[in-house]
Structure formats: structure tokens, C-alpha cells
Amino acid sequence: MYLFSYFKEEEEKLFIASSHDGLQWNESNGGMSLFESNVGTKQMRDPFLLEDEEGVFHLVWTDGWRSLSIGYARSSDLVNWHDAKLISVMEHLPLTQNTWAPEIFYDTMLRAYRIIWSSTVGVGPRNHRIWSVTTSNFESFSEASLYFDPGYNVIDASVTDMGEYYYMLYKDERGQNEKGTAFKAIRSCRVAKEDSNRSNKPSVTEVSELLTPELTEGPTMYAMEEDGSTQWIMLVDGFQEQYYSAYQSVDLDKWEDVTHKIQLPPGARHGAVMKLKTARKLEILFK
């Protein structure tokens, strides 16, 4: 089963949808939210779920437009949530303007979890780069360091472990929020694993051309088995017109628009897909 975590513009809370085939998605919990923030700004945007090897769900989110912290909570059943708190990731850099769209992946070289997000550090217009911290227990964290800097404004990084390397999707944030702008869309790259450590940015290669139309953001990617081969699905949020589109690839190079195959809950914004690792009794949520 796949889970899709998201928020709604009118309700900045955690919503979850489920799917058995990765294409048709059904709202869980009768379409009601499963969790809302009571920390920081009490906003919850861009929620991201990770399930660890013990079946515990770790949730991170954007704590408002100008917060220097990341929201965090954990749950074993997606209903009862514990340890809600702010992770103070950028307070040590006083010129930080924001901390957006956190995601988590397991860094196999460090044997620790890495949280990544986008921040602008400095005065003037926003000019984001991707930052990160590492943790083994979601209680203590390394000091934030720069993770990805292509030399231009980027947000919404999403990392998938491909075995020998990480595949990263991100939004090229240059351009204007208007039709016909040259950027404001998704690119991909390969991130080297062997360079992963607490002090140096990893090597990045094979930066792609723009993969999606302008005015798309919040990419999330997951694998499906179809006709005996692995098919990759990328979902992206058409943030200005508030729609979702989907793209499919077999080689992570060429992407085909398959939006017509996907049915997502109405009103979903900046979501993330994960595949459940273990069988669990969550039927009450997915009726």
C-alpha cells in the first residue's frame, strides 16, 4: 500500500490518502485531518512521512513562511501522535529568512537519517539553497550545513535511494510566478553517496533539463511494478492553479505525462508518497 501525505490550503493540517496501485488514491479517515500542529506558528505545510525499520512514522513539516525551525512528531499508527516539537535547525544563522519543505531520507553512508530543506540565508530577495542535518534518533541533531548549491535559487528537494547513488528531484526557483516564465519547474540530478558526510556537500552530476512545465513544484517520486518492470511515477503540484500532474519513466531520464491515469484527492497541496514497509492494522483509516 502507498500513502500520500498532504495539506490543504484551507486547512494546514496532515491529511493522508492511500492507494493499492499507486494510481487511484482514496482519502483516509473520512477525508478528515489526522493531525494538526500545536507548536511554533501552528501552521503545517508540506507534510512528509517516513516509516523507519521498527514501523514508527516520523512526520516533518514547514512551520510557516518565516520560521527558522521544522515541525516534527512521531506515531506508530498515524492516529495517535507524540513528541510534537520544533527542530531548531537554522536559529544559529541569524540572517535566515525561512525553512521550507523538509524531507527525510536514510543516509546509508552515515547510517543516520538526513533531513533536507530549503532556506534563504542573507538579506534581499529570497535565494534558496538546500540545507541538511543528520540524526540517529530524532532527538539530537548535527549542526545544519549546506547540502546542495547549484549556484541558483532552488527549493523542494526530494531524494530517492537508487542503491549506488541518490536521485534528487528539485524545483528550479528562478523566474517569475507567471505563465511563460523560463523556470519555476522540476529538474533532477544524481547525488554521490561516497561524498556524504557532515562537513562537505556531496558531488552532484547529470543535472537534467526542466522535466515539467512552468509553475510546478513539490515533486515526489515512487516506484511501481508494471508489466514486469519498474515504472517510476513523479507527482508535482501545479501551485498557482492548484492542480496535480503525474509523469512516468522507466529510466529516470525521459518522462511521459500520465496525469490522465492518476486520481488524487481534491484540494491536495505539496504532498509526498511513501510505500508501507510492513503490514499493519490501519484498516480503520482506509475504508
Backbone hydrogen bonds, N-H to C=O, Kabsch-Sander energy under -0.5 kcal/mol:
donor,donor_aa,acceptor,acceptor_aa,energy
2,Y,19,S,-3.2
3,L,274,M,-3.2
4,F,17,A,-2.8
5,S,3,L,-0.5
5,S,272,A,-2.5
6,Y,15,F,-2.4
7,F,269,R,-1.7
8,K,11,E,-2.0
9,E,267,G,-0.5
11,E,8,K,-0.8
13,K,11,E,-2.2
14,L,35,F,-3.0
15,F,6,Y,-2.6
15,F,13,K,-0.6
17,A,4,F,-2.2
18,S,26,N,-2.6
19,S,2,Y,-1.9
25,W,23,L,-0.6
25,W,263,Q,-2.5
26,N,18,S,-2.7
28,S,16,I,-2.6
29,N,285,L,-1.8
31,G,28,S,-2.0
32,M,29,N,-1.8
34,L,14,L,-2.8
35,F,14,L,-0.9
42,K,39,V,-2.3
45,R,62,T,-1.7
48,F,60,V,-2.6
50,L,58,H,-2.0
52,D,50,L,-0.5
52,D,56,V,-2.7
55,G,52,D,-1.9
57,F,75,S,-3.6
58,H,50,L,-3.3
59,L,73,A,-3.0
60,V,48,F,-2.1
61,W,71,G,-1.4
62,T,45,R,-3.2
63,D,61,W,-0.5
63,D,69,S,-0.7
64,G,62,T,-1.1
70,I,87,I,-2.1
71,G,61,W,-2.1
72,Y,85,K,-2.2
73,A,59,L,-1.8
74,R,82,H,-2.3
75,S,57,F,-2.1
76,S,80,N,-0.5
81,W,79,V,-0.6
82,H,74,R,-3.0
85,K,72,Y,-2.4
87,I,70,I,-3.3
88,S,86,L,-0.7
89,V,87,I,-1.5
90,M,68,L,-1.9
93,L,90,M,-1.8
96,T,93,L,-2.1
97,Q,120,T,-3.1
98,N,120,T,-0.6
100,W,118,S,-2.9
103,E,116,I,-2.2
105,F,114,R,-2.1
107,D,105,F,-0.6
107,D,112,A,-2.9
108,T,106,Y,-0.9
111,R,107,D,-1.8
112,A,107,D,-1.5
113,Y,135,T,-3.0
114,R,105,F,-3.2
115,I,133,V,-2.5
116,I,103,E,-2.6
116,I,114,R,-0.5
117,W,131,W,-1.8
118,S,100,W,-2.2
119,S,129,R,-2.1
121,V,119,S,-0.5
122,G,95,L,-2.5
122,G,120,T,-0.5
129,R,119,S,-2.0
130,I,148,F,-2.2
131,W,117,W,-2.7
131,W,129,R,-0.5
132,S,145,S,-2.0
133,V,115,I,-1.8
135,T,113,Y,-2.4
142,S,134,T,-2.2
145,S,132,S,-2.1
147,Y,130,I,-3.0
148,F,130,I,-2.1
154,V,128,H,-1.4
155,I,171,K,-1.8
158,S,169,L,-2.5
160,T,167,Y,-2.4
162,M,160,T,-0.6
162,M,165,Y,-2.6
164,E,162,M,-1.2
166,Y,191,V,-2.6
167,Y,160,T,-2.9
168,M,166,Y,-0.6
168,M,189,C,-2.7
169,L,158,S,-2.6
170,Y,187,R,-2.3
171,K,155,I,-2.9
172,D,170,Y,-0.5
172,D,185,A,-3.1
173,E,153,N,-2.1
173,E,171,K,-0.9
174,R,153,N,-0.5
178,E,176,Q,-2.3
181,T,178,E,-1.7
184,K,172,D,-1.3
184,K,174,R,-0.8
185,A,172,D,-0.8
187,R,170,Y,-2.9
189,C,168,M,-1.7
190,R,205,T,-3.0
191,V,166,Y,-3.1
192,A,203,S,-2.8
193,K,164,E,-0.6
196,S,193,K,-2.2
197,N,195,D,-0.6
197,N,200,N,-0.7
205,T,190,R,-2.3
208,S,188,S,-2.8
211,L,186,I,-3.7
212,T,186,I,-0.6
215,L,184,K,-1.3
216,T,184,K,-2.0
217,E,237,D,-2.0
220,T,235,L,-1.8
222,Y,233,I,-2.0
224,M,231,Q,-3.0
226,E,224,M,-0.6
226,E,229,S,-2.9
229,S,226,E,-1.6
231,Q,224,M,-3.7
231,Q,229,S,-0.5
232,W,249,S,-3.4
233,I,222,Y,-2.9
234,M,247,Y,-2.9
235,L,220,T,-2.7
236,V,245,S,-2.3
237,D,217,E,-3.0
238,G,236,V,-0.6
238,G,243,Y,-3.4
239,F,237,D,-1.8
240,Q,215,L,-0.6
242,Q,238,G,-1.4
243,Y,238,G,-1.2
245,S,236,V,-2.2
247,Y,234,M,-2.3
248,Q,256,E,-2.6
249,S,232,W,-2.1
256,E,248,Q,-2.8
258,V,246,A,-2.3
258,V,256,E,-0.5
259,T,246,A,-0.6
261,K,258,V,-2.2
262,I,258,V,-0.6
262,I,259,T,-1.1
263,Q,23,L,-2.5
268,A,265,P,-1.4
269,R,7,F,-2.1
272,A,5,S,-2.0
274,M,3,L,-2.4
276,L,1,M,-2.5
282,L,280,R,-1.6
285,L,282,L,-1.8
286,F,282,L,-0.8
286,F,283,E,-0.7
